[in-house]
Amino acid sequence: MELNATQKLASYVDALRPIIYIHSFDFQAVDSLISAASKGFTIFEYNKADKYVDFATKAPKQPAHPLNEFLALLDTNEAKKAFIILKDVHQQLNNPEIIARLKSLALKTIYKDDVYVTVFLVNTALVIPPELEAMITVFDIPLPNHTEILTTINNYALGFKLALSETVLNELAVSFKGLSDFEIRQILNLAYQESGTIDGNDKLLILNEKEQIIKKSGLLEIIHFDADLGSIGGLEKLKEYVTAKARIFNNLGEAKKFGIDLPKGLLIVGMPGCGKSLTAKATANLFEVPLLRLDIGKLMGKYVGESEENLRKAIKTAEAVSPCVLWIDELEKAFAGVGGSGGGSDITTRLFGNFLTWLQEKESSVYVLATSNDVSKLPAEFLRKGRFDELFLVNLPNDEERRSIFDIHLKKRGKFNHAIDTIKLLKATEGFCGADIEAVVKEAIEAAFFSADKTITTEKLLETIAITKPISVTLKKEIDALQKKFEECDFKAAN
């Protein structure tokens, strides 16, 4: 049976975990959790603002020692059962004297009879000194589940004598999934202040507030777009696949009851400029959910454990905004150096392991869509089923696909006409990718703007094609190597 948060924290205390790190801004929720797990322990609290305070009342106590002296007073050989709570002291965790004092307290708890001291580091930033890494247990406060969210909404509604239907309650509970109790109450306050009630229309407000969470995290970027599957020329098999997944994603409740697993995600590999990134944007549009982009480079931190914590924070943020599409562009660059030796490679390898574990075990409605140009640089673990639902190969467009791409870009700019000889264009663009064709159309339209008749003709397009070097020419060596690697791998063809 899975333990609740209080039981899990109490089990860590019973197991003599000497230092427990709780990374949270909601100190009230942390206090409630620690109090419930205290079981008769004497509680000493120290915070950055008021120094030594009474745990229950938060009233300052005397004397107001600095942190190192406060810890020295408690670091004795006397028999004791105590919780020491240190709040917002992460900026002092580079002080050798404080590190030494925390280490001394931890060792006494582990090895000395009758000394049971658990130190709680409750900070809004995760800073783990290398000297204490082996002694620290990071504890994550779980987010409220569906039943707990319903209870919070019901209690809030009762407080203002609001009658909410079961349908509205469930809709709001689904929208609030992934937020903390503090954040849920803040949004309910805002909704009530704006309209004097709470109803299903507040789902848009919740989504807007979730976007604020993304912006404040600094680890994810929310992408606004207007692309849809009609913006993609060709790739019919891939478009059929994501359309089928959209039917599941848009009816997750019914699909789950029927026995269908939550969709995990999709890996698209293939040639540059052939629609992989556009597919990510179109998929989010089709699913009618936000599109978040994860840049692995932003996760790298200078402290031990900081990069891994940033990844956990990014994942928690994505799950807070779920259902959503999480887009990782150029996946091979994101995890370059996996399996190597040295500081940077070691960090990347740990991030890779944590990401794979989450991808394998995740039960949230975060649909991971990863794209990659150079499959030869991808870790082999990505290329097996189970990590992603499917792996698709996007190749250079064939004749019919190039025709479709020309039509899309000419129509998009209002310059399509049936007098254009598509056959001549297709013969002249063998080896062109979608991005090459888009560039041809844009340059031809620009040239037409400065011409006397301001028209787009077959001849003008052919003239532009003649002076355009496609990707198959400019990157011939790389493209040939990629084609050879694709032949060795068993990818499903998107074209």
TORVO-768204 format. One record per atom (N, C-alpha, C): residue in one letter; x, y, z. Coordinates in steps of 0.2 Angstrom, whole numbers, plus 5000, padded with zeros to 4 digits. Layout:
TORVO-768204
AXYZ ...
***
This chain:
TORVO-768204
M500449945000 M500050005000 M500450065000 E500350114996 E500750174995 E500650225001 L501150245004 L501150285010 L500950355008 N500550395013 N500350465012 N500950505014 A500950565013 A501550615014 A501750605022 T501250615026 T501450605033 T501850545035 Q501550485033 Q501850425034 Q502550415031 K502550435025 K503250435022 K503750475026 L503550535028 L504050575032 L504250545038 A503750515042 A503850485048 A504250425047 S504250385041 S504650325040 S505350345039 Y505450405036 Y506150435036 Y506450455042 V506050485047 V506250495054 V506450435057 D506050385057 D506150315060 D506750285058 A506950295051 A507450265048 A508150305050 L508050355054 L508650395056 L508950435050 R508550455046 R508850495040 R508950565044 P509650585044 P509850645049 P509650705046 I509650715039 I509450785036 I508950775031 I508450805031 I507850805026 I507750865023 Y507850875017 Y507850935013 Y507150935010 I506750995012 I506051005009 I506151065005 H506051064998 H506151114994 H505451144992 S505251194996 S504551214995 S504451294997 F503951324995 F503851394997 F503251405002 D502851345002 D502251345006 D502451325013 F502751365017 F502951345024 F502451325029 Q501851345028 Q501251325032 Q501151255031 A501151235024 A500951165023 A501551115026 V502151145025 V502751105028 V502651095035 D502451155039 D502451155046 D501851095048 S501351095045 S500751045046 S501050975045 L501450965040 L501650895039 L502150875044 I502650925046 I503150905051 I502850895058 S502350935059 S501950935066 S501650865066 A501350845061 A500950775061 A501450715061 A502050725059 A502550675060 A503050675066 S502850725070 S503350745076 S503350685081 K502750655083 K502650605088 K503050615094 G502950675097 G503250695103 G503950725103 F504250735097 F504950765097 F504850835099 T505350865102 T505450935103 T505650965097 I505251025095 I505351055089 I505751125090 F506351135087 F506651195087 F506651225080 E506451285079 E506451325073 E506851385072 Y507251385067 Y507651445065 Y507451465058 N507351535057 N507251555051 N507651625049 K507751635043 K508251695041 K508051755044 A507351765045 A507151835047 A507151845054 D506851795058 D506851815065 D507251765070 K507751725066 K508151685070 K507851635074 Y507951625080 Y507651565084 Y506851595086 V506451545084 V505651565085 V505351505088 D504751525091 D504351465094 D503951435088 F504051375087 F503751335081 F502951345081 A502651345086 A501851355086 A501651425084 T501951475088 T501751545087 T502151585082 K502751565081 K503251605077 K503451665080 A503351665087 A503651725090 A504351715091 P504751775090 P505451765091 P505651745099 K506151705100 K506351685106 K507151715107 Q507251715113 Q507951745115 Q508451695118 P509051695117 P509351745113 P509351735105 A509451785101 A509351775094 A510051765091 H510351705092 H510951685090 H511051685082 P511551695079 P511651675072 P511651595071 L511551575065 L511451505064 L511951455067 N512551475066 N513151435068 N513051425076 E512951475080 E512851475087 E512251435089 F511751445085 F511051415087 F511151335086 L511551315081 L511651245080 L512151215085 A512651255087 A513151235092 A512751225099 L512251255101 L511851245107 L511551185107 L511351155101 L510951095101 L511451035099 D512051045097 D512450995095 D512850975101 T512450935106 T512750905112 T512650835112 N513050795117 N512950725118 N512350705122 E512050755125 E511450735129 E510950695125 A510550655129 A510050615126 A509450665124 K509250655118 K508650705116 K508350675110 K507650695109 K507250675103 K507050745100 A507350765095 A507250835093 A507150845085 F506750885083 F506750915076 F507050985076 I507550995072 I507751055070 I507551085064 I507151135063 I506951155057 I507251225055 L507651225049 L507951285047 L507651305041 K507451365041 K507051395035 K507451445031 D507451445025 D507751495020 D508451505022 V508851455024 V509551465026 V510051435020 H509751425014 H510151395009 H510751445007 Q510751505008 Q511251555006 Q511851545011 Q511751515017 Q512251505022 Q512551435022 L512351395017 L512551325017 L513251315013 N513551375012 N514251375009 N514751385015 N514451395021 N514851415027 N515151355030 P515851345030 P516151285032 P515951265039 E515851315044 E515751305050 E515051275051 I514551295047 I513851275047 I513851205044 I514151195039 I514251125036 I514451075041 A515051095045 A515351055050 A514851035055 R514451085057 R513951075063 R513451035061 L513151035055 L512650995052 L512850925052 K513550915049 K513850845049 K513850815056 S514050855061 S514150835068 S513450805070 L512950845069 L512250825072 L512050765068 A512150755062 A511950695058 A512350635060 L512950645062 L513350585064 L513150565071 K513050605075 K512750595082 K512150555082 T511650575077 T511050535076 T511150465074 I511650455069 I511750395066 I512050345071 Y512550375075 Y512950325079 Y512950325086 K512650385089 K512650385096 K511950365099 D511950325104 D511350305107 D510950365111 D510350365110 D509850415114 D509950485111 V510250485105 V510250555102 V509850545095 Y509250575095 Y508850565089 Y508650635087 V509050665082 V508950725080 V508850725072 T508250755070 T508150755062 T508250835061 V508650855056 V508650925054 V508250925047 F507850975047 F507450985041 F507651055038 L507951055032 L508151105028 L507551125024 V507151175026 V506551205022 V506751265018 N506851255012 N507151315008 N506751325001 T506751384999 T506451394992 T506851384987 A507551364988 A508051354983 A508351284985 L508551244980 L508851184982 L509651194982 V509951194987 V510751194988 V510951144992 I511351094989 I511551034993 I512351044993 P512651054999 P513351054999 P513650984998 P514150974994 P514450914992 P514650874999 E514850905004 E515050875010 E514450835014 L513850865012 L513250835016 L512850795011 E513050785005 E512550755000 E512350685002 A512850645005 A512650575007 A512150575013 M512150625017 M511750625023 M511050665022 I510950685016 I510350725014 I509850685010 T509250685013 T508650655009 T508250705007 V508150715000 V507650764997 V506950734998 F506550775001 F505850755002 F505350794998 D504950774993 D504550804989 D503850804992 I503550864993 I502850864996 I502350844990 P501950794990 P501550774984 P501050824983 L500850834977 L500250874975 L499650844977 P499150884978 P498450854980 P498150814974 N497850754976 N497550714971 N496850734970 H496450704965 H495850724963 H495350734969 T495350684974 T494850684979 T495050744984 E495750754985 E495950814989 E495750884986 I495850884979 I495650944976 I494950964976 L494450904976 L493750914976 L493650944983 T493950914989 T493850934995 T493951014996 T494551034993 T494751104994 T494251144991 I494051134985 I493551174981 I492851174985 N492651114987 N492051114991 N492051154997 N492551145001 N492651185007 N492651265006 Y492951285000 Y492951354998 Y492251374996 A491951334993 A491251354990 A490751354997 L490851315001 L490451315007 L490551375011 G491151405011 G491351465015 G490951525012 F490851525006 F490551585003 F489751565001 K489551505003 K488851485002 K488751474995 L489151444991 L489151434984 L488851364982 A488351354978 A488151294976 A488451274969 L488851224969 L489251194963 L488951134961 S488851124955 S488551054952 S489151004952 E489050944952 E489550894952 E489950894946 T489650914940 T489950924934 T490450984934 V490251034937 V490751094938 V491351074942 L491151044948 L491651024953 L492250974949 N491950924945 N492450884942 N492850914937 E492550964933 E492951004928 E493451044931 L493251074936 L493751114940 L494351074943 A494151014946 A494650974949 A495150944944 V494950934938 V495350914932 V495850964930 S495551024930 S495951084928 S496451104933 F496351094939 F496751114945 F497351054946 K497251004942 K497750944943 K498450974942 G498850954947 G499550974946 G499751034950 L499251074953 L499351134957 L499351114964 S499751154968 S499751144976 S499151174979 D498951154985 D498351174988 D498451254989 F499051284990 F499051354991 F498851384984 E499151354978 E498951384972 E498251384970 I497951324972 I497251314971 I496851364974 R496951384980 R496651434984 R496751504982 Q497351514979 Q497451584976 Q497051594970 I496951544966 I496551544960 I495851554961 L495551514966 L494851514968 L494751584971 N495251614975 N495151684977 N495051734971 L495451724966 L495451774961 L494851764957 A494551704956 A493951684952 A493351714956 Y493351714962 Y492751734966 Y492751814966 Q493351844967 Q493451914967 Q493251944960 E493351914955 E493251934948 E492451934946 S492151874948 S491451864946 S490951854951 G491151844958 G490751834963 G490451764964 T490751724959 T490551654960 T491151614957 I490951544957 I491451494954 I491051454949 D491351444943 D490951404938 D491451374933 G491151334928 G491551304923 G491951354919 N491751414918 N492151464914 N492751484917 D492851464924 D493551484927 D494151434924 K493951384920 K494451344917 K494951384913 L494751434910 L495251484906 L495651524911 L495351544916 L495751574921 L496351534924 I496151474926 I496651424928 I497151414923 L497051404917 L497551394912 L497951454911 N497751514912 N498151574912 N498551574918 E498351554924 E498751554930 E499351504929 K499151444926 K499651394925 K500151424920 E500051464915 E500551494911 E500951544915 Q500751574920 Q501151614925 Q501651564928 I501451504930 I501851464933 I502451444929 I502351434922 I502851414917 I503351474917 K503051534916 K503551594915 K503951604921 K503651594927 K504051604933 K504651544934 S504451484932 S504951434933 S505551444929 G505551484923 G506151494919 G506451434916 L506151374917 L506451314914 L506051294908 L505451314907 L505051294901 L504851354898 E504651344891 E504451404887 E503751384884 I503251424885 I502651414882 I502651444875 I502451394870 I502451414863 I501751434861 H501651494858 H501051514855 H501051504847 F500651474844 F500651454837 F499951454834 D499951454827 D499351444824 D499451384818 A499951344819 A500051284814 A499451234816 D499251204810 D498851144811 D499151094806 L498751034806 L499050984801 L498951004794 G498551044792 G498451074785 G499051114783 S499451134788 S500051174787 S500651134785 I500551064785 I501151014784 I501050984777 G501450984773 G501450954766 G501650884767 G501250834765 G501450764765 G501450734772 L501850684774 L501950654780 L501250624782 E500850594778 E500150574779 E500150524784 K500650474784 K500550424789 K500650454796 L501150494797 L501250534803 L500650574805 K500350604801 K499750644802 K499150594804 E499050544801 E498550494803 E498650464810 Y499250454812 Y499450434818 Y499250484824 V499450544823 V499350594828 V498550614829 T498250604823 T497550614823 T497150564827 A497450494827 A497150444831 A497250454838 K497850474840 K498050494847 K497650544849 A497450594845 A497050654847 A496450634850 R496150584846 R495450554848 R495550524855 I496050494857 I496150464864 I496250524869 F496750564867 F496950624871 F496350664873 N495850674868 N495350724870 N494750684873 N494850614874 N494350584878 N494650534883 L495150564887 L495550524891 L495150484896 G494650514899 G494250474904 G493850414901 E493550414895 E493250354892 E493750304890 A494350334887 A494850284885 A495150244891 K495250284896 K495550244902 K495050194905 K494450204905 K493950154907 K493950094902 F494050114896 F494050054891 F494650014891 G495150034895 G495749994896 G496350024892 I496350084889 I496850114885 I497350154889 D497950134889 D498450174893 D498550244890 L498750294895 L498850364893 L499450364888 P499350404883 P499850404878 P500450434881 K501050404879 K501650434882 K501950484878 G502050474872 G502350524867 G502650494861 L502950534857 L503150524850 L503850544849 L504250504846 L504950524844 L504950534836 I505150594833 I505150604826 I505950614824 V506150574820 V506850584818 V506850594810 G507350624808 G507450634801 G507750694798 M507650714792 M508050764789 M507850834792 P508350874792 P508250944794 P507750984789 G507351024792 G506851064787 G506351024784 C506150964787 C505650924784 C504950924788 G504850964793 G504250974796 G504150944803 K504750924806 K504750894813 K504450944818 S504751004818 S504551054823 S503851074821 L503651084815 L502951104813 L502451054816 T502650984815 T502250934818 T502150934825 A502650954829 A502550964836 A502051024838 K502051074834 K501551134835 K500851114833 A500851074827 A500151054825 A499851004829 T500250964832 T500050904837 T499650944843 A500050994846 A499751024852 A499051064850 N499051084844 N498451114841 N497851064840 L498051004838 L497550954837 L497350934843 F497750924848 F497550904855 F497250954859 E497251014857 E496951074860 E497251084867 V497851084867 V498251094874 V498851134873 P499151164878 P499651204878 P500251164875 L500751204872 L501351174869 L501951204874 L502351164877 L502851184881 L503551154878 R504051204878 R504651184875 R505151174881 L505551114881 L506051104886 L506751114883 D507151154886 D507851164884 D508251134889 I508551084888 I508951044893 I509551084895 G509751134891 G510351174893 G510151224899 K509551244899 K509351284905 K509251244912 L509351184912 L509251144918 L509951144921 M510551154918 M511151144921 M511251194926 G511451174932 G511651214938 G512351204941 K512551244945 K513251244947 K513351204954 Y512851194957 Y512851154963 Y512651084962 V512951044967 V512850964967 V512050954967 G511750924963 G511050904963 G510650954960 E510851014959 E510451074956 E510151054949 S510551024945 S510251014938 S509750954939 E509850904943 E509350854943 E508650884947 E508750934951 E508150964954 E507851014949 N508251044945 N507951084939 N507451044935 L507750984933 L507350934929 L506750914933 R506750894939 R506150884943 R505650934943 K505950994944 K505451054944 K505151064937 A505551054932 A505251064925 A504751014924 I504850954926 I504350904925 I503750914929 K503850934935 K503250954940 K502851014937 T503151064934 T502851114930 T502451094924 A502751044920 A502351024915 A501750984917 E501850944922 E501250904925 E500750954928 A500951014931 A500451054933 A500051084928 V500351094922 V499951124916 V499651074912 S499751004914 S499450954910 S498650954910 P498350934905 P498650904899 P498950954894 C499550934892 C499950974888 C500450934883 V500750964878 V501250934874 V501950964876 L502450914878 L503050944880 L503550924875 W503750974871 W504250974865 W504950984867 I505350934865 I506050934866 I506350934859 D506650984857 D506850994850 D507650974850 E507850944844 E508550914844 E508750874850 L508450824851 L508550784857 L509250754858 E509550744852 E510250724852 E510750774855 K510550834854 K511050884857 K510850894865 A510250884867 A510050894874 A510450844878 F510550784876 F510850734880 F511550714877 A511850764874 A512550744871 A513050734877 G513450684877 G513950674882 G513750614887 V513150584885 V512850534890 V513350474889 G513550454895 G514050394896 G514750414896 G514950474895 G515550504895 G515850514902 S516450534903 S516750544909 S516850624910 G516850644916 G517050714918 G516350744921 G516450804923 G515950844927 G515250844923 G515350884917 G514750894912 G514450834910 S514850784908 S514550714906 S514150684911 D514450684917 D514150644923 D513450684924 I513450744924 I512850784925 I512250764920 T512550764914 T512050744908 T511850674909 T512250624911 T512050554911 T511550554917 R511650584922 R511150584928 R510450614926 L510450664922 L509850694919 L509550644915 F509950614910 F509650564905 F509350514909 G509650484914 G509350434918 G508650454921 N508650514924 N508050534928 N507550544923 F507650574917 F507150584912 F506950524909 L507350474908 L507050404905 L506650374910 T506850374917 T506350344922 T505650374922 W505650444922 W505050484922 W504650464915 L504950464910 L504650444903 L504350374903 Q504750324907 Q504450254907 Q503850254912 E503850284917 E503450274923 E502850324923 K502950384919 K502450434920 K501750414919 E501250444924 E500550424923 E500150494922 S500550544920 S500150604919 S499950614912 S499550664910 S499350674903 S499850724900 V500450714901 V500950754897 V501250714892 Y501050744886 Y501250704879 Y501950734877 V502450684877 V503150704876 V503250694868 L503450754865 L503550754858 L504250774857 A504750724855 A505450744854 A505550734847 T506050784845 T506250784838 T507050774838 S507250744832 S508050734832 S508250734824 N508750764823 N509050764816 N509550704815 D510050704820 D510550654819 D510450594824 V510150544821 V509950484825 V510550444828 S511150454824 S511750424826 S512050444833 K511850504835 K512050534842 K511550524847 L510950494846 L510450474851 L510650414855 P510650424862 P510750364866 P510250304864 A510550244864 A510150184861 A509450174865 E509450194872 E508850184876 E508250224873 F508350274869 F507850314866 F507450274861 L507850224858 L507650194851 L507250134852 R507050114858 R506650054859 R505950074862 K505450034860 K504750044862 K504750044869 G504250084872 G504150084879 G504350154882 R504850184879 R505050254881 R504550304877 F504450294871 F503950324867 F503450274864 D502850294862 D502350254859 D502550234852 E502850274849 E503050264842 E503650304840 L504050284835 L504650314832 L504550324825 F504450384822 F504350404815 F504950424812 L505050414805 L505650434801 L505350484796 V505550544796 V505350594791 V505950604786 N505750584780 N506350584775 N506150644770 L506650664765 L506550714760 L505850704757 P505550754755 P504850744752 P504850714745 N504450674743 N504350644737 N503950694732 D503850674726 D503550724721 D502850754724 E502450704726 E501750724728 E501850774734 E502250754739 E502350794745 E502650864743 R503050874738 R503350934736 R502750974733 R502350944729 R501750984726 R501351014732 S501250974737 S500850994742 S501151054746 I501751044747 I502151104750 I502151164746 F502251164740 F502151224735 F501451254736 D500951214736 D500251234736 D500151274743 I500351234748 I500251264755 I500551334756 H501251344753 H501551404754 H501251464749 L501051444743 L500851494739 L500151514741 K499751464744 K499051484746 K499051524752 K499551514757 K499651544763 K499751624762 R500151634756 R500251704754 R499851734749 G499351694747 G498851724742 G499051724735 K499551684733 K499851684727 K499751624723 F499351574725 F499251514721 F498751534715 N498951504709 N498551504703 N498651444699 H498151414696 H498251354692 H498651354686 A498851414684 A499351424678 A500051404679 I500251394686 I500851374688 I500951304686 D501551284682 D501651214680 D502051184685 T501651144689 T501851104695 T502351054693 I502251024687 I502750964685 I503450994684 K503451054681 K504151084680 K504451094687 L504051124691 L504351134698 L504651074702 L504251024701 L504450954704 L505050934702 K505150934695 K505750904692 K506350944694 A506251014695 A506751054697 A506951054704 T506551024708 T506651034716 T506850964719 E507050914715 E507250854717 E507750864722 G507650834728 G508150844734 G508050904738 F507550934737 F507350994741 F506950974747 C507051004753 C506650994759 C506151044759 G505651034764 G505151084765 G505351154766 A505851164770 A506151224772 A506451264765 D506751214761 D507051244755 D506451274750 I505951234750 I505351254745 I505051314748 E504951324755 E504651384758 E505151444756 A505751434757 A506251484755 A506151514748 V506051464743 V506051474736 V505351524735 V504851504738 V504151534737 V504251604740 K504551614746 K504651684749 K505051724745 E505651704742 E506051744738 E505751764731 A505351714728 A505051724722 A504551784723 I504151774728 I503651824730 I503951894731 E504551894735 E504851954736 E505151984729 A505351944725 A505551974718 A505051994714 A504451964715 A503851984711 A503552054713 F503652064720 F503452134722 F503852184719 F504452174717 F504852234714 F504852224706 S504452174704 S504352174696 S503852214694 A503752224687 A503252274684 A502552244685 D502552174683 D501852154683 D501652124690 K502052114695 K501952094702 K501552024702 T501751984697 T501451914697 T501951864698 I501651804701 I502051744702 I501951694696 T502451674693 T502451634687 T502851574688 T502751524684 T503251464684 T503951484683 E504051524678 E504751554676 E505051584682 K504651624685 K504951664691 K505151614697 L504751564698 L504951514703 L505551474701 L505551454694 L506151414692 L506751454692 E506751524691 E507351564692 E507551564699 T507151564703 T507351564710 T507651494712 I507251444710 I507551374711 I508251364709 A508351394703 A509051384700 A509551414704 I509451464708 I509951494712 I509951474719 T509551424721 T509451404727 T509851334728 K510251324733 K510551264734 K510151224740 P509951164738 P509551134743 P509951094748 I509651074753 I510051044759 I510350984757 S510150944752 S510450884749 S511150904746 V511250964744 V511850984741 V512251014746 T512051064750 T512451094755 T512651054760 L512251004762 L512450954767 L512450884765 K512750874759 K512750814755 K513050754759 K513650764762 K514050714766 K513650694772 E513350744776 E512950734782 E512250694780 I511950714775 I511350684772 I511450614770 D511950604767 D512150534765 D512250484771 A512650514776 A512750474782 A512150464786 L511650514786 L511050504789 L510550444786 Q510550454779 Q510150404775 Q510450334777 K511050324777 K511350254779 K511150234786 K511150284791 K510950264797 K510250244798 F509850284794 F509050274794 F508950204792 E509350174787 E509250114784 E509350054789 E509750074793 E509950024798 E509450014804 C509050064805 C508550074810 C507850054808 D507450024812 D506750004811 D506350064813 F506250114809 F505850174810 F505250164806 K504650184808 K504050194804 K504050254800 A503950244793 A503950294788 A503450344789 A503550414790 A503050464791 A502850484784 N503250474778 N503050494772 N502550444769 
***
